[in-house]
Amino acid sequence: MSVLQLFSRLYPTLSPVLCDFLPPSDPPETSPLTELAKNRRLSGGSALSPVDATAPRWRADRPTLVVSSTSWTPDEDFELLLDALSAYERAVKAEIRSGRDRRRKVWVVISGKGPMREAFEREAERRRVAEGWASVGVGCVWLAVEDYPVLLGAWPPLPPSAVAALPC
C-alpha cells in the first residue's frame, strides 16, 4: 500500500476541522504529506539510477507529522502532549507577531482504542477552540499494524547527523 492509498482510506474518517487544517489534497494524486511527481525525471536521478517519477514525493507545504499509538488507559497520560502543543501554538503566534513566521504546522496522529480516547479528543477540541490553534492539528484514527510503516515512510528520514545528536 502506498501513502496515497492510506490517506485515501483515512481521509473520510478525519474530522472536518482536521481536514480544513491539512493542506488540500486530491487522492490519488496528492495526500496532505505527499504528491505524485509531475516531471518524467526528478532531480537527484541519473541515467544509471533514475528517480521513479510515479513515486510520491514530499509536499513543500506538508505539516510536521507526529505519530503515537496508545491503548488509552489511565497510565498513559497525554496531558503532557497537549501542554506541549499549546506551548508550540503560543510560540508560533509570537513568531508571527514578530514577523518571523518560519514554523511548520504540526499534525499529531494518535492511533489506538480505549476508555480515555473520548476524553482526550474533547480536551484537544476544547484547547483548539479556546486557544485558537491554527498551527496544531490533532487526529485520532485507527491504524492497522501494517499502516505504521506506510505512514512513517511518508516523512523524510532524519539525517544521520540529527540521529547521532539524539540523547539515547
N, C-alpha and C positions, 0 to 999 in steps of 0.2 A: 504494500500500500504506500502511496506517495503522500507527502504532506498536504498536497492539494486535495486528494481524496479524503484524507482525515478531516480537513476543515469543511469539506462539502457535507460530511456526515455530522460534524459537531455544530456547525453554524446555526442550524434550525433550533438547537437546544439552548442557545445563549439568550440571555435576556435582551429585550430591545435596547435598554440603556447601554449594555456592553457592546452590542452591535453598532450603536452610534459612536461609541468611544473608539472602536478599532478603525483602522484605515478601510475605506471601501474596498470590497473585493467582488470578483465576478468569477465564481467557480465555473469551469475548471481552470480558467486562465490565471486567476490570481487568488491568493488567500491573504489574511491580514499580515502574514510574515513573508510570503514568497510570491514570485511571479514567474511565468514562463518567459524565457528569453525571446526577444523579438528578432535578433540577428541570427544568421546562419552560423556564424562563428563568433564566439565570445572572446574577449581579451583574456589572455592567460593560456590560450591553446596554442599548439604548434602543429606543423604538418604531421609530425610523428604522433602527437597526442592531443588531438583537438578536444576542446571542451564541448560536452554534449549540449547542443542548442535546445534540446527538448527538456532538459532537466530544469527544475525550478531553481531560481536564484533568489537571494535575499533582497527584499524591497528596501529602498533607502528610507522610507517613512515608517518602517516597522517599529512596533514598540519593543522595549526590552522585555524578555519573557522570563518569568519566574514560575517554576513548576514545583508542586509539592503533592504528596499523597498522604492520606490520613485515614484513620478509622473513626474519626470524630468522637473520641471518648474524652472524658474529663482530664486524663493525664496528658493530653496533647493540647497545650494552651496556645491558641493562635492570636491571643490578645497582643502579644509582642509584635507579631507581624503587622497587625492593624495599626499599632502605635508607630512602627517604622514607616508604614505607608503614609500615615498622617504627617509625619515629620518630612518625608520626601515631598509631599504636596506643598507644605509650607515653604520648603527650600526652593522649589520651582517658582512659586509665586513671588518670593523675594528676588530671585534672579530676573524674573520678568519685570518687576518694578524697577530694577536697577539697569534694565536694558541689555542684560546678558543672557537671554534665553537660549541656552545650548543643551539643555537636558532633554532626554528622550522620554516619551511616555513609558509607563511600566504596566504590563499586563500580567496579573497573577492568576494562574490556573491551578485550582486545587481539586484533586480527584479523590473520591472516596465516598463511602456510605457510613452513616452512623447517627447517633442520637443528638450530637451537638451541631450538626450541619446547619439546620434551620436557624438556630440562634446566631451562628456566625454570619450567615447571609443577611439576617436582619440588622446586625451591628454594622456590617460593611455598608449596607444601604443607608443606614442612619448617618454614618460618617460621611458617605458620599454626598448626601443632601446637606447636612449641617455644615460641613467644611468646604463644600463646593469642589469636590475632587474633579479636576479636569485632566490631570496628568497621570492618574492612577485608575486602573480598572481591575475589578476582581470578578472572577467567574468560577463557579463550582460545577464541575462536569464529571461524568463517569468515563474513565479511560480504562480500556482493557490493557492487560499486561503488554500485549504486542503494540499498543498505541504509543507507549512512552518513547521508544527509540525513534519512532517517526516524528513525534512532536519535538523531541530534543534535537533531532537531526535537522530541524527547520531553523536552527540557530547556529551561527558560526562558532566554531570551537575557540576556546581561549588560546591565545598564542603561548608557546612554550615559556616565554619569559614571565607571563602572568601566572601560569600554573606553578612555576618554580617559586614565585613570591608568596604563594598561599601558605599560611601558618599551620600546616598539618604535619 
